[in-house]
Amino acid sequence: MHHGVSRFYASTVWSEESDRYHITTGEGAIGTAVYKGVPLKKVLKVACGGVLPECGHLEFIGADTYFKKLNVFNYAVSVPYRKVRQHGGEEVLLAYEMNGKPLPKMHGYPLRMVVTGYIGARSCKWVYRINALSEPSMGPVQRQEYLYFTSQVGKQNAKYSNGFSIQQMPVSSAILSPEDKQVIVHSGTITLKGWAYSGGGNWVERVEISPDGGHVWYAVDPDNLTEKHYHAWRLWSIDLPVDAEGWLEFCVRCWDSSNNTEPTFVRSAWNWDLHVTSSCHRIKIYSVNKSRPETAKRLAQFEERGLDIQPITLPCEFTLEPVDEYLAAYRKRPREPKN
């Protein structure tokens, strides 16, 4: 099962041995794991005798502390009761194992919620209390965050009631390799790798890559996609023909089983709240194509001198062209027009 989102943040957390370590995430703020637990609907029915008819939402309270606008809260989120009642793999689990082992501390030990198909914020960690409510949780995470606004809403006019609550995870994908702003020396082909995911019970059917910022798209070979599983990502790779050199922009999109895909440009899906601003993930790389004769010659010059072409902004330590070659080229193609 998947949980997580794809937005940038950095945090300091504690390892199992209580050593601090720094996590910086971006398009890697997503994961797939195998969870084992008990369906919440069974716990409510068998252990609690059911819920009252007016119950519309289930609130999960976590043991971790949450700060919002100088106030201190316990982490609190909720999901509709109709989600809890679902069958056919759309479970809400009280999970106690992850990948065949007890939950790691940083993943919610001893008990966490796993809300399949929903954004990771609803899968409360370190859960110690569940409340049956007639309305959604009034906790700040539920009421004030993970909201989707229109593009005309911003700091100048936003209210919590302007946005709707984000629940199901939208279709999304990302390029993990190469990294943004990386210099790639290649022979006319660049290998790209990444992930693709869709929530709400959908699954990824196709992944496409564009080498020109979103005009032309190439489909990833189905054999280069991992297997389909409910509530799990699909990893992909593609060897893309690339002739051009210099700064190039690559982007990725995927199509799910309901024919959803990401908007090509972020301006079409901009959300002032920043949460789940889903659009085609983009990277810029600097292409050095050594299958081109002049480029191969220049790379050989660097190699002969034991130098690296990177960083590309650093001037060469040797002359770029002998004087006689320059004069021959200049006389053949003068820079100034004839009288």
C-alpha positions in Angstrom: 0.0 0.0 0.0 1.1 3.5 -0.7 1.2 6.5 1.6 2.8 9.9 1.2 2.7 13.0 -0.9 5.0 14.6 -3.4 5.9 18.0 -2.1 9.2 19.4 -0.9 10.1 19.7 2.8 13.0 19.0 5.1 12.9 17.7 8.6 15.1 16.3 11.4 13.8 13.0 12.9 15.1 10.4 15.3 16.3 7.0 14.2 15.5 3.7 16.0 18.7 4.2 18.0 17.6 7.8 18.9 20.2 9.4 16.8 19.1 12.5 14.8 19.2 12.5 11.1 18.1 14.9 8.5 15.6 14.0 5.8 15.2 16.1 2.7 12.4 15.0 0.5 10.9 16.2 -2.7 9.5 13.8 -5.4 10.7 11.1 -3.0 8.1 11.9 -0.4 6.1 8.8 -1.3 6.4 5.1 -0.7 4.9 1.6 -1.1 4.9 -1.0 1.7 3.1 -4.1 2.8 1.0 -3.4 5.9 -0.7 -5.9 8.1 -3.5 -4.9 10.4 -7.2 -5.2 11.4 -9.9 -3.4 9.3 -11.3 -0.6 11.4 -14.9 -1.5 10.4 -14.4 -4.9 12.1 -13.1 -3.3 15.3 -16.0 -0.9 15.4 -18.5 -3.7 14.8 -17.1 -6.4 17.0 -15.2 -4.6 19.8 -17.4 -1.4 20.0 -20.8 -2.7 19.0 -21.1 -0.3 16.1 -21.5 3.4 15.9 -24.5 5.7 16.4 -26.6 6.5 13.3 -25.5 10.2 13.4 -21.8 9.1 12.9 -20.6 10.6 9.7 -16.8 10.7 10.2 -14.1 8.9 12.2 -11.4 11.0 13.8 -7.9 9.6 14.5 -5.8 11.1 17.3 -2.1 10.6 17.2 0.4 10.8 20.1 2.7 13.2 18.3 2.5 16.9 19.1 1.5 19.4 16.4 2.1 23.2 16.5 -0.1 25.5 14.6 -0.1 29.3 15.0 1.5 29.2 18.4 -1.0 26.6 19.7 -0.2 23.0 20.6 -2.3 20.1 19.5 -2.2 16.3 19.2 -2.3 15.3 15.5 -5.9 14.8 14.6 -7.5 14.0 11.2 -10.7 12.3 10.0 -12.2 10.4 7.2 -15.8 9.9 6.2 -17.5 6.9 7.8 -18.5 5.7 4.3 -14.8 5.2 3.6 -14.4 3.0 6.6 -17.4 0.9 5.6 -16.1 0.1 2.1 -15.1 -3.4 0.9 -13.1 -4.9 -1.9 -9.6 -3.7 -0.9 -10.7 -0.1 0.0 -9.9 -0.7 3.6 -9.0 1.5 6.5 -6.6 -0.5 8.6 -5.3 -0.4 12.1 -1.8 -1.5 11.1 0.8 -3.0 13.4 3.2 -4.5 10.9 5.1 -3.1 7.9 6.9 -5.3 5.4 6.6 -8.3 7.7 8.0 -6.6 10.8 6.6 -4.6 13.7 6.0 -1.0 12.7 9.3 1.1 12.9 9.0 3.9 15.5 9.2 6.6 12.8 6.3 4.9 10.9 3.9 4.9 13.8 4.8 2.1 16.3 3.0 0.5 17.9 -0.2 1.3 15.9 -1.1 3.5 13.0 -3.9 4.1 10.5 -3.5 3.1 6.9 -6.2 4.8 4.8 -5.9 3.2 1.3 -6.2 5.5 -1.7 -6.1 8.7 0.5 -3.4 11.2 1.0 -0.8 10.2 3.6 -2.0 12.9 6.0 -5.1 10.8 6.8 -3.0 7.7 7.8 -2.4 8.9 11.3 0.7 7.5 13.1 1.0 6.6 16.8 -2.8 6.5 16.9 -4.2 6.2 20.5 -7.8 7.3 20.2 -10.6 7.1 17.6 -13.7 9.3 17.9 -17.0 8.9 16.0 -18.2 12.4 14.9 -21.1 13.8 13.1 -18.9 16.3 11.2 -15.2 16.3 10.1 -12.5 16.8 12.7 -11.9 20.4 13.9 -8.2 19.6 14.4 -6.1 22.1 12.5 -4.6 19.5 10.1 -8.1 18.6 8.9 -9.8 22.0 9.1 -6.9 24.3 8.1 -4.6 22.3 5.9 -4.7 19.9 2.9 -7.2 22.2 1.2 -7.5 22.9 -2.5 -8.2 26.5 -3.6 -8.9 28.0 -7.0 -6.1 29.9 -8.7 -7.8 33.2 -7.7 -7.4 32.5 -4.0 -4.1 33.4 -2.2 -2.8 35.1 0.8 -4.8 38.2 0.0 -8.2 36.5 0.3 -7.9 32.9 1.5 -10.2 31.5 4.2 -10.3 27.9 5.3 -13.9 27.6 4.0 -12.7 28.7 0.5 -11.0 25.3 -0.2 -12.3 21.8 -0.3 -10.6 19.0 1.7 -8.2 16.8 -0.2 -8.9 13.2 0.5 -8.2 10.8 -2.4 -4.7 11.0 -3.8 -4.7 12.2 -7.4 -2.8 10.6 -10.2 0.9 11.6 -10.0 4.3 10.6 -11.3 7.9 11.7 -11.0 11.4 11.4 -12.5 13.9 10.3 -9.9 16.9 9.8 -12.2 18.6 11.9 -13.6 18.3 14.6 -11.0 17.3 18.2 -11.8 20.2 20.3 -13.2 22.4 17.3 -13.7 25.0 17.2 -16.5 24.6 14.0 -18.6 27.3 12.9 -20.9 25.7 10.3 -23.2 25.9 8.6 -26.6 22.5 9.7 -28.0 20.4 7.9 -25.4 19.5 9.0 -21.8 18.0 6.5 -19.3 15.2 8.0 -17.1 13.7 6.3 -14.1 10.8 7.1 -11.7 7.5 6.2 -10.2 3.8 6.6 -11.0 0.8 6.3 -8.7 -2.9 6.9 -8.5 -5.2 6.9 -5.5 -8.9 6.3 -5.0 -8.7 2.7 -6.0 -7.3 3.5 -9.5 -4.1 2.1 -10.8 -1.5 3.3 -13.3 -2.0 2.0 -16.9 0.6 4.0 -18.9 3.6 6.3 -18.3 4.8 8.8 -20.9 8.0 10.9 -21.1 8.5 14.2 -23.0 12.0 15.3 -23.9 10.8 18.8 -25.0 8.8 20.1 -22.1 5.5 18.6 -23.0 5.0 18.7 -26.7 6.0 15.2 -27.9 5.4 12.2 -25.6 7.0 8.7 -25.7 5.3 5.8 -23.9 7.3 3.7 -21.5 7.4 0.1 -22.7 5.0 -2.0 -20.6 7.8 -4.4 -20.0 9.7 -1.6 -18.2 6.8 -1.0 -15.7 6.6 -3.0 -12.5 3.4 -5.1 -11.9 0.0 -3.5 -11.1 -1.1 -3.7 -7.5 -4.0 -2.0 -5.8 -2.8 1.1 -3.8 0.8 0.7 -4.9 3.1 2.6 -7.2 4.6 1.4 -10.4 8.2 2.0 -11.1 9.3 2.7 -14.6 12.4 3.2 -16.8 13.0 4.3 -20.4 16.0 4.7 -22.7 15.1 7.9 -24.5 16.8 8.9 -27.8 18.3 12.4 -27.3 20.3 14.1 -30.0 20.1 17.7 -28.8 22.7 19.3 -26.5 22.5 22.0 -23.9 19.8 22.6 -21.4 16.8 20.3 -22.0 13.5 19.9 -20.1 12.0 16.5 -19.5 8.6 15.8 -18.0 6.5 12.8 -17.1 2.9 12.0 -17.0 0.8 8.9 -16.3 -2.7 7.7 -17.1 -4.7 5.7 -14.7 -7.5 3.2 -15.0 -10.1 6.0 -15.0 -8.3 7.9 -17.7 -7.0 10.6 -15.4 -3.7 12.3 -16.0 -1.8 15.3 -14.6 -2.1 18.8 -16.1 0.9 19.6 -18.3 1.7 22.8 -16.5 1.6 23.7 -12.9 -0.2 27.0 -13.6 -3.3 24.9 -14.6 -3.4 23.3 -11.1 -1.8 25.9 -8.9 -2.9 25.7 -5.3 -1.9 28.5 -2.9 -2.0 26.0 0.0 0.7 24.1 -2.0 -0.7 20.7 -1.0 -1.1 18.2 -3.8 -0.4 20.8 -6.5 -0.4 18.0 -9.1 1.1 18.6 -12.5 3.7 17.0 -14.8 7.0 16.7 -12.9 9.8 18.4 -14.7 13.6 18.3 -14.6 16.2 20.3 -16.6 19.4 18.5 -17.5 22.4 19.6 -19.4 22.9 17.3 -22.4 26.4 16.5 -23.7 26.1 14.1 -26.7 29.4 12.5 -27.3 28.1 10.8 -30.5 28.6 14.2 -32.1 32.1 14.5 -33.6 32.9 18.0 -32.2 31.7 17.0 -28.8 33.7 13.8 -28.8 36.8 15.7 -29.8 36.4 18.2 -27.0 35.8 15.5 -24.4 39.0 13.8 -25.6 40.8 17.0 -24.9 39.5 17.1 -21.4 40.5 13.4 -20.9 44.0 13.9 -22.2 44.6 16.7 -19.6 43.0 14.7 -16.8 40.2 17.3 -16.5 36.5 17.1 -16.1 34.0 19.0 -18.2 32.1 19.8 -15.1 31.1 22.3 -13.8 30.0 23.5 -17.2 30.1 27.1 -16.1 33.8 27.0 -15.4 35.9 28.3 -18.4 38.2 25.8 -20.1 41.8 25.9 -19.0 43.0 25.4 -22.5 42.4 27.3 -25.8 39.2 26.3 -27.6 40.6 26.5 -31.1 44.1 26.9 -32.7 44.7 30.2 -34.4 45.0 28.6 -37.9 41.7 26.9 -37.6 40.1 30.1 -36.4 41.5 32.1 -39.3 40.4 29.5 -41.8 36.8 29.5 -40.4 36.8 33.3 -40.2 37.9 33.8 -43.8 35.3 31.3 -45.0 32.5 32.9 -43.0 33.4 36.5 -42.2 31.6 38.1 -39.3 31.2 41.4 -41.1 29.2 41.9 -44.4 30.9 42.8 -47.6 30.6 46.4 -48.7 
